[in-house]
């Protein structure tokens, strides 16, 4: 049941086989470990996680943290979703809702609803407290790769291999708009004010769409800013908390920072020596975290684009990173079947302030 999507993805994007990893690795500029570690040493980054979470043995593709910082959800290759108490490290629930990989997770701003996208082409909505299924959203004709809630929790965006982004009414479960793109959609994000939607695609493009104040807004769902952003697939997009910056992580090994209103490229961040699969801003917007197939997490000054340091701890690809809303903790999910919780050191924050 999983064979078809795995083979198709391996042949066209970042693979999950050794052969593809080796081929991809050779195309990137390798940086010396000493150079990267010197940055970590300079700012005294914590190089060991404060906690490692491990449930069922499965690759962790997606993680999401609730706005109150108490709950972490993780989804993986085996189709299960694990719900953890982030403060105690206790596993609260395991949801067996899928027979194929869970590729994306998002938690509504009020912390009540967990949305999950999967390779079975469906999106499911769950009660985060009880883990009971609320509704299943069906409409995509291929694997769902990314989901994102609007700030008011009324709309969910989903990106799929069927080359569309769908906007869903959470209350009714109906599609209110379908956006058509040039290639498979790997990532979606909605700006903090709910006005803009960004999508990243397999052909390296970023599309920024107008949402306004809702579906009744004139021009709702219209393309606003197309960007020929990267040389390879855009695996992750994320808005800064103030909405003034958009970060994109790509299979080409770079991260780019954009002005989402004008499409102006602000910075190109280069230090990873393999594909960047996830990017996330800290709650104050001053720091950016990136997770990569090179098994590392890097922390950046999002205002200057400077590398602050590297977190080493995973021994396989890092698929997902997320800050807790308080900004003192970073979580990472990996192909090594673990979720690691990293304290964000005060030295890094002081370095950014300087």
C-alpha positions in Angstrom: 0.0 0.0 0.0 2.9 2.3 0.7 5.1 1.2 -2.2 3.6 3.4 -4.9 4.0 6.8 -3.2 7.5 5.8 -1.9 8.8 4.8 -5.3 7.3 7.9 -7.0 8.8 10.3 -4.4 12.2 8.6 -4.5 12.4 8.9 -8.2 11.5 12.6 -8.4 12.5 14.3 -5.2 14.6 13.7 -2.2 14.8 9.9 -1.8 14.7 7.7 1.2 17.2 5.3 -0.2 21.0 5.3 0.2 21.5 5.6 -3.5 19.5 8.8 -3.8 21.1 10.2 -0.7 24.6 9.6 -2.1 23.7 11.1 -5.5 22.1 14.2 -3.9 24.9 14.6 -1.4 27.5 14.9 -4.2 25.7 17.9 -5.7 26.1 20.1 -2.7 29.0 22.2 -1.5 30.4 20.5 1.6 31.4 22.7 4.5 33.9 21.6 7.1 32.6 20.6 10.5 35.2 22.8 12.1 33.7 25.9 10.5 30.2 25.0 11.6 31.2 23.9 15.1 33.2 27.1 15.7 29.9 29.0 15.4 28.3 26.7 17.9 31.2 27.1 20.3 31.3 30.9 19.9 27.7 31.2 21.2 27.9 28.3 23.6 24.9 26.5 22.0 23.6 23.5 24.0 24.7 20.6 22.0 22.8 17.9 23.9 18.9 17.8 23.9 17.2 18.1 27.3 14.9 15.3 26.4 14.5 12.6 23.7 11.0 11.3 23.0 10.6 7.9 21.4 7.3 6.0 20.9 6.7 3.4 18.3 9.7 2.8 16.0 9.0 4.9 13.0 10.5 7.8 11.1 9.1 11.1 12.4 8.0 13.2 9.4 6.0 16.0 11.1 5.7 17.7 14.5 3.4 20.4 15.8 3.3 22.2 19.1 0.2 23.8 20.7 0.1 27.5 21.3 0.1 27.0 25.1 3.3 25.0 24.7 2.0 22.0 26.7 1.3 19.5 23.9 3.4 18.1 21.0 2.0 16.0 18.2 4.2 13.8 16.0 3.3 11.9 12.9 5.4 9.3 11.1 5.9 6.8 8.4 3.9 4.1 10.0 0.7 6.2 9.9 0.4 6.8 13.6 0.1 10.1 15.4 1.6 10.4 18.9 0.5 13.1 21.4 3.0 14.0 24.1 2.9 16.2 27.2 5.8 18.5 26.1 6.6 19.6 29.7 6.8 16.1 31.2 7.7 14.0 28.2 4.7 11.7 28.9 3.0 10.0 25.9 -0.6 10.9 26.3 -2.3 9.2 23.2 -1.4 7.3 20.1 -3.8 7.7 17.2 -4.0 4.8 14.7 -5.8 6.6 12.0 -3.9 5.8 8.9 -2.4 2.9 7.0 0.2 5.1 5.3 2.6 7.9 6.3 1.4 11.0 8.1 3.2 13.8 6.2 2.0 16.9 7.9 0.4 18.2 11.2 -1.0 21.5 12.3 -2.8 22.6 15.5 -5.4 25.3 15.6 -4.7 28.5 17.5 -7.2 27.6 20.3 -5.5 24.2 20.8 -8.6 22.2 20.2 -8.1 20.7 16.7 -5.2 18.8 15.3 -5.2 18.5 11.5 -3.2 15.7 9.8 -2.4 15.2 6.1 -1.4 11.8 4.7 -0.3 9.8 1.7 -3.8 8.4 1.6 -4.9 11.7 0.0 -7.1 12.6 3.0 -7.0 15.1 5.8 -8.3 14.2 9.2 -9.3 16.6 12.0 -8.9 15.3 15.6 -9.9 16.6 19.0 -6.4 17.2 20.5 -7.5 16.5 24.1 -9.4 13.3 23.5 -7.7 12.1 20.2 -11.2 11.4 18.8 -11.7 12.0 15.1 -13.9 15.0 14.3 -14.1 14.9 10.5 -12.3 13.6 7.4 -11.7 15.9 4.5 -11.6 14.3 1.1 -11.0 16.0 -2.2 -7.4 15.7 -3.2 -6.5 13.2 -5.9 -3.0 12.5 -4.7 -0.9 12.5 -1.5 -1.4 15.4 0.9 2.0 16.9 1.8 1.3 19.9 4.0 -1.5 21.5 6.1 -1.8 24.9 7.8 -4.5 26.6 9.8 -5.6 30.2 9.4 -5.1 32.3 12.6 -8.8 32.3 13.4 -9.0 28.5 13.0 -11.8 28.7 10.5 -9.9 27.7 7.4 -7.4 25.0 6.7 -5.0 25.0 3.7 -3.7 21.8 2.2 -1.0 21.2 -0.4 -0.9 18.0 -2.5 1.0 16.1 -5.1 -2.1 16.7 -7.3 -0.6 20.2 -8.0 -3.3 22.0 -6.0 -3.8 23.8 -2.8 -7.3 23.5 -1.3 -8.9 25.9 1.2 -11.3 24.2 3.5 -14.1 25.4 5.8 -13.4 23.7 9.1 -17.0 23.8 10.3 -18.5 22.3 7.2 -15.6 20.2 5.8 -16.2 21.7 2.4 -13.7 23.1 -0.1 -14.2 26.8 -0.5 -11.4 27.4 -3.1 -9.0 25.2 -5.1 -5.7 26.9 -6.3 -3.9 25.3 -9.2 -0.1 25.2 -9.4 2.6 24.2 -11.9 3.9 21.2 -9.9 3.4 19.1 -6.8 2.9 21.2 -3.7 5.4 20.3 -0.9 4.6 23.1 1.6 1.9 25.7 2.6 1.8 28.4 5.2 -0.7 31.2 6.1 0.6 34.5 7.4 -0.1 35.5 11.0 -2.7 38.1 10.0 -4.4 35.5 7.7 -4.0 37.8 4.7 -1.6 35.7 2.7 -1.0 32.1 1.7 2.4 30.8 0.6 3.0 27.6 -1.2 6.2 25.8 -2.2 6.4 23.4 -5.1 8.5 20.6 -6.5 9.8 22.8 -9.4 11.4 25.3 -7.0 8.7 28.0 -7.1 6.9 29.9 -4.3 3.5 31.3 -4.9 2.0 33.9 -2.6 -1.8 34.1 -2.7 -4.3 36.8 -1.5 -6.7 35.6 1.2 -7.8 38.9 2.7 -10.3 38.6 5.6 -12.1 35.5 4.2 -13.8 33.8 1.3 -16.1 36.8 0.8 -13.1 39.1 0.2 -12.8 40.3 -3.4 -9.9 38.5 -5.0 -9.8 35.7 -2.4 -7.4 33.0 -3.6 -5.9 35.1 -6.4 -2.2 34.8 -7.1 -0.4 37.8 -5.8 3.4 37.2 -6.1 5.0 34.3 -8.0 8.7 33.7 -7.2 11.2 31.5 -9.1 12.8 30.9 -5.8 15.0 27.9 -5.8 16.9 25.6 -8.2 15.2 22.5 -6.6 12.0 21.6 -4.7 10.8 23.9 -2.0 10.3 21.6 1.0 9.2 24.1 3.6 7.8 27.7 3.9 7.2 29.7 7.0 6.1 33.2 7.8 7.7 35.2 10.6 5.4 36.2 13.5 5.1 39.8 12.2 4.4 38.6 8.7 7.3 40.7 7.2 9.5 37.8 6.3 8.9 34.5 4.5 11.5 31.7 4.9 11.9 28.9 2.3 13.9 25.7 2.7 14.9 23.8 -0.4 16.4 20.6 -1.8 19.1 22.8 -3.2 20.5 23.0 0.3 19.7 26.7 0.8 17.3 28.8 2.9 16.0 32.1 1.5 14.4 34.9 3.3 11.8 37.0 1.3 9.7 40.0 1.7 6.3 38.4 1.1 4.6 41.6 0.0 7.1 42.6 -2.6 8.8 39.3 -3.4 12.2 40.9 -2.7 15.0 38.4 -1.7 16.4 39.5 1.6 19.0 36.9 2.4 20.3 33.5 1.2 21.5 31.3 4.0 24.1 28.6 3.1 25.7 26.2 5.6 23.8 22.9 5.2 25.4 20.4 3.0 22.2 18.6 2.0 18.5 19.3 1.5 16.7 21.6 3.9 13.4 19.9 4.8 12.0 22.2 7.5 12.2 25.9 8.6 10.6 27.6 11.6 10.8 31.1 13.1 11.1 31.6 16.9 8.1 33.4 18.5 9.9 36.7 18.6 10.9 36.3 14.9 14.6 37.0 15.6 15.8 33.4 15.1 15.2 30.8 12.4 15.7 27.1 12.8 16.3 24.7 9.9 16.3 20.9 9.8 18.2 19.1 7.1 18.9 15.7 5.5 22.5 16.3 6.6 21.3 15.3 10.1 21.8 18.7 11.7 19.7 21.6 12.9 21.0 25.1 12.4 20.0 28.3 14.1 20.2 31.6 12.2 19.8 35.3 13.0 16.8 35.9 10.8 17.5 39.6 10.7 21.1 39.4 9.3 21.1 35.9 7.9 24.1 34.9 10.0 24.6 31.4 11.2 24.5 31.2 15.0 25.4 27.6 15.4 24.6 23.9 14.8 22.8 21.3 16.9 24.1 17.8 16.5 22.3 14.9 18.0 20.2 13.1 15.4 21.9 10.4 13.4 19.6 10.5 10.4 17.7 13.1 8.4 15.8 15.9 10.4 12.4 16.2 8.8 10.7 18.7 11.0 11.5 21.5 13.5 9.2 23.7 15.7 9.7 26.2 18.5 7.4 26.2 21.5 5.4 29.5 21.7 7.5 30.7 24.7 10.7 30.5 22.5 12.9 28.7 25.0 12.5 25.2 23.5 13.0 23.8 20.0 11.7 20.4 19.0 13.0 18.3 16.1 11.6 15.1 14.5 13.9 12.8 12.6 14.2 9.7 10.4 16.2 8.2 13.4 12.7 7.6 15.0 13.2 10.2 17.8 11.9 13.6 18.7 14.6 15.7 20.5 13.8 18.7 22.7 16.5 21.4 22.7 16.8 24.3 25.2 17.4 27.6 23.3 20.3 29.1 25.2 20.3 32.6 26.6 23.7 33.1 25.0 22.2 32.8 21.6 19.5 35.3 22.4 22.1 37.7 23.8 24.2 37.3 20.6 21.2 38.2 18.5 20.5 41.2 20.7 24.1 42.4 20.2 
